[in-house]
Amino acid sequence: MVDVEDVTPATVLDILEDWDSMATISLNAVLDEQFDFTLSEEEVKILNEYSDTLNYIDQKSTK
């Protein structure tokens, strides 16, 4: 498990030991529950840094 203190907006998700397909599934479950959308495979591939993910969620949730 990744400690919150270890993640900054510049954190590259792929270098996190625990960032794997299950983490992506978990992220999509939370997005579906909280924001009513999920990420496609293509979208996941372009979200390299934590800040990319936050910005993308912000954009999609304000539409």
C-alpha positions as CSV (number, residue, x, y, z in Angstrom):
1,M,0.0,0.0,0.0
2,V,1.2,3.5,-0.8
3,D,1.4,6.0,2.0
4,V,-0.4,9.3,1.2
5,E,2.7,11.2,2.4
6,D,4.6,9.5,-0.4
7,V,2.4,10.8,-3.2
8,T,2.8,14.3,-4.7
9,P,1.2,15.8,-7.8
10,A,4.3,15.0,-9.7
11,T,4.3,11.3,-8.7
12,V,4.5,9.0,-11.7
13,L,1.9,6.3,-11.2
14,D,3.8,3.6,-13.0
15,I,6.8,3.8,-10.6
16,L,4.5,3.1,-7.6
17,E,5.0,-0.6,-6.6
18,D,1.3,-1.0,-5.9
19,W,0.1,0.7,-9.0
20,D,-1.2,-2.2,-11.1
21,S,-4.3,-3.4,-12.9
22,M,-6.1,-3.9,-9.6
23,A,-5.3,-0.3,-8.6
24,T,-6.8,0.9,-11.9
25,I,-9.9,-1.2,-11.3
26,S,-10.2,0.3,-7.8
27,L,-9.8,3.8,-9.1
28,N,-12.6,3.1,-11.7
29,A,-14.9,1.8,-9.0
30,V,-14.4,4.9,-6.9
31,L,-14.9,7.2,-9.9
32,D,-18.0,5.3,-10.9
33,E,-19.4,5.6,-7.4
34,Q,-18.4,9.2,-6.6
35,F,-18.5,10.9,-10.1
36,D,-20.6,8.6,-12.3
37,F,-17.9,7.9,-14.9
38,T,-15.0,5.5,-15.4
39,L,-11.7,5.7,-17.4
40,S,-11.2,3.8,-20.6
41,E,-7.9,1.9,-21.2
42,E,-6.8,4.7,-23.5
43,E,-7.5,7.3,-20.8
44,V,-5.6,5.4,-18.2
45,K,-2.6,5.1,-20.5
46,I,-2.3,8.9,-20.9
47,L,-2.6,9.7,-17.1
48,N,1.0,9.3,-16.2
49,E,1.3,11.5,-13.1
50,Y,-1.0,11.8,-10.1
51,S,-1.7,15.5,-11.2
52,D,-2.8,14.3,-14.6
53,T,-5.3,12.1,-13.0
54,L,-6.6,14.8,-10.7
55,N,-6.9,17.3,-13.5
56,Y,-8.7,14.8,-15.7
57,I,-11.2,13.9,-12.9
58,D,-11.8,17.6,-12.3
59,Q,-12.5,18.2,-16.0
60,K,-14.8,15.2,-16.4
61,S,-16.7,15.9,-13.2
62,T,-17.5,19.5,-14.0
63,K,-19.1,18.7,-17.3
